[in-house]
Amino acid sequence: MKRYLSIALLIAMLVGITSCGDVNQNENDTESNDTTPDVSDTVKVEYEKPDVNYNGDTVVIAAYNFHSGSGIGRYDPLTVEEDGDLINDALAERNRKVEEELNIKLEILEMSWGDRSSIDKVYQMVMAGEQLDFAMQMECGINKMMTTEGMLVDLTTIPTLDLTHSWWNQNANAEYTLFDKQYAAVGDICFFNIGAPLVTYYNKQIVEDLQLADMYELVESGKWTIDKMIELANAASYDLNGDSVMDPDNDRYGLAGEVDTLPYMLISAGSKIAKNSNGDVSIVLNNERTVDICDKVASLLLDSNVTLHAQKLQDRYSDVYRHFTNKLMDNSLLFYSNQLLMALELRNMEADFGILPFPKYDEEQEDYISFANTWWSDHLVVPNCGQDLERVGYVLDSMGYYSQQYVIPSFIDQTVIGKSVRDDESANIVRMILDNQVFDLGFVFNWSGIKDSISGIAGGGDNFSSMYASRESGVLTELSKTIENMSK
């Protein structure tokens, strides 16, 4: 857990939780009475304040500011104003530290909530002549930029940027390296990505009332699988009002999800659309494992006696996801598939809830795998705007480091330990989820609509085999064009 060493240390100070896997802990120092971790050792090893002074230069960053007033959308990533909120104040502290150390002024070129549907927003900015030092672009919008010659700077050519640091996601580095070039990265600087991973919320009261299982023991023992989720969801579903008809308003359900739950669960179950080895990209989707996952998960999602299906109910409720949240809160929903950021909405829940990873395919799968909603997973890109790349590199590593020191711990404390989740086990699971996040070029490029077609299976469309047979030729053709563009 190298990437979250300093997170674990700070959390240990805040809540007295001993982080597992802290390989740098001095096991022999059992005599000392001083139990306060020394975070300064991490500073000396990984980050040193650069000996530069940019005389108050303005650094322009394109970043999302949703102004939504709730959840993660209420936060301005470049705020410098404290308001007493833990996450907001951590962002302000990070930004001040970066500005003071480099003597710069951070300026946000906002992408608002309305721009959320404009997936190539940064592309449009650059084409319009906007001057940007770097940008935080949602994952689903980076494909056009990555394949437009001269649009983005190869991050590996920035002399002052070290992507091997623990505040950069190494899985993302590998996935986005093609032909020894890397045009996108993910790290602790990517604020909205922190809340983007998909998780399974569960209602502890239902588990206790029905004596279903020790959920954390299932995760720890490796038995939290798709089959187990299906079993428990069926066991929890019940016609509470006794009218012999399952009613989304009045009865208890085992799961709430959406069509995209299927492709996200596919990744978490160890399957992928594409495999990349520095530009050697192959489609690895068409196999028996994928067929089995799609059959099982689609059947679960489409079972109206067990599952609340967002797309099937969206005409019934003005905010179907709010309805799901309310069902979880009033003890009439066992599992809720959503993003980690949803924990911010569950702070007032009277019944206890816990957080689990998405289930594994089977007990033989080695790890629980985390995948993020592409609409919330912001990625770092550096548009080719003639900016001072040496300065950009210093800013990025400084922001990455102070995000690791301030923002990540505050997010975990606010969403998981301090306000929402009421147990150490969920906190440890959230740290595991953040640490095990993976990426898939197949989601980024969505060749011939393959990701959308997988989602369509959970909407009642063709089964996987029929869907893929109709899509394969187009997928391979578009993949070939992508590789041709990227190899130039």
Secondary structure, 3 states (H helix, E strand, C coil): CHHHHHHHHHHHHHHCCCCCCCCCCCCCCCCCCCCCCCCHHHHHHHCCCCCCCCCCEEEEEEEECCCCCCHHHHCCCCCCCCCCCHHHHHHHHHHHHHHHHHCEEEEEEEECHHHHHCCCHHHHHHHCCCCCCEEEEEHHHCHHHHCCCCCECCHHHCCCCCCCCCCECHHHHHHCEECCEECCECECCCHHHHCCEEEEEEEHHHHHHHCCCCHHHHHHHCCCEHHHHHHHHHHHCECCCCCCCCCCCCCEEEEEECCCHHHHHHHHCCCCCEEEECCEEEECCCCHHHHHHHHHHHHHHCCCCCEEEHHHHCCCCCCHHHHHHHHHHCCCEEEEEEEHHHHHHCCCCCCCEEEECCCECCCCCCCCCECECCCCCEEEECECCCCCHHHHHHHHHHHHHHHHHHHHHHHHHHHHHHCCCCCHHHHHHHHHHHHCECCCHHHHHCHHHHHHHHHHHCCCCCCHHHHHHHHHHHHHHHHHHHHHHHCC
